[in-house]
Amino acid sequence: MDDVPAPNAARRDQYAQIEARLVDEYGAGRAAAVRHVIAEERRRFTDARIHAFVPILVERSVRVRLGHRAAVVADSAP
């Protein structure tokens, strides 16, 4: 994740979990896109005064940008 400040170990773990969850939901074929959008969204919050909720905001933003594919697939299941 180029040009993104290095988070502490706990935050790194959170971002790794977010990435794994999103790649699982959107598929391995979109893994590069997921990583790219995560990096872009993290950069948006670089100057945030409070970082406690940034991972949640990043995940939500990524889902919006990539679409709610996983939710649509789940809703269409019998």
C-alpha positions as CSV (number, residue, x, y, z in Angstrom):
1,M,0.0,0.0,0.0
2,D,2.1,2.8,-1.3
3,D,2.1,6.3,0.3
4,V,0.0,5.1,3.2
5,P,1.3,5.7,6.7
6,A,2.5,2.6,8.5
7,P,-0.1,1.7,11.1
8,N,0.7,0.1,14.4
9,A,0.5,-3.7,14.7
10,A,-3.1,-3.8,15.8
11,R,-4.2,-1.5,13.0
12,R,-2.2,-3.6,10.5
13,D,-4.1,-6.7,11.7
14,Q,-7.4,-4.9,11.3
15,Y,-6.5,-3.9,7.7
16,A,-5.4,-7.4,6.9
17,Q,-8.7,-8.8,8.2
18,I,-10.6,-6.2,6.2
19,E,-8.7,-7.1,3.0
20,A,-9.2,-10.8,3.6
21,R,-12.9,-10.4,4.2
22,L,-13.4,-8.2,1.1
23,V,-11.3,-10.4,-1.2
24,D,-13.4,-13.4,0.1
25,E,-16.6,-11.5,-0.7
26,Y,-15.7,-10.0,-4.0
27,G,-13.5,-12.9,-5.2
28,A,-9.9,-13.5,-5.8
29,G,-10.2,-12.0,-9.3
30,R,-10.8,-8.6,-7.8
31,A,-8.1,-8.9,-5.1
32,A,-5.9,-6.3,-6.8
33,A,-8.8,-3.9,-7.1
34,V,-9.7,-4.4,-3.4
35,R,-6.2,-3.7,-2.3
36,H,-6.0,-0.6,-4.5
37,V,-9.2,0.9,-3.2
38,I,-8.3,0.1,0.4
39,A,-5.0,2.0,-0.1
40,E,-6.9,5.0,-1.7
41,E,-9.4,5.1,1.1
42,R,-6.7,4.9,3.8
43,R,-5.0,7.8,2.2
44,R,-8.2,9.9,2.5
45,F,-8.0,9.5,6.3
46,T,-4.3,10.2,6.7
47,D,-4.9,13.5,8.4
48,A,-7.8,12.4,10.6
49,R,-7.5,13.5,14.2
50,I,-9.0,10.3,15.5
51,H,-8.0,7.0,13.9
52,A,-10.0,4.6,16.0
53,F,-12.8,4.3,13.5
54,V,-10.8,4.7,10.3
55,P,-10.7,1.0,9.5
56,I,-14.5,0.8,9.7
57,L,-14.9,3.9,7.5
58,V,-12.4,2.5,5.0
59,E,-14.2,-0.8,4.8
60,R,-17.6,0.9,4.3
61,S,-16.1,3.2,1.6
62,V,-14.5,0.3,-0.2
63,R,-17.8,-1.6,-0.2
64,V,-19.6,1.5,-1.7
65,R,-16.9,2.0,-4.4
66,L,-16.8,-1.7,-5.4
67,G,-20.6,-2.1,-5.1
68,H,-22.5,-4.3,-2.7
69,R,-22.0,-7.4,-4.8
70,A,-21.8,-9.7,-1.7
71,A,-25.1,-8.4,-0.3
72,V,-26.8,-8.8,-3.7
73,V,-25.6,-12.4,-4.0
74,A,-26.8,-13.2,-0.5
75,D,-30.2,-11.6,-1.1
76,S,-30.7,-13.7,-4.3
77,A,-30.0,-17.0,-2.6
78,P,-33.0,-19.3,-2.3
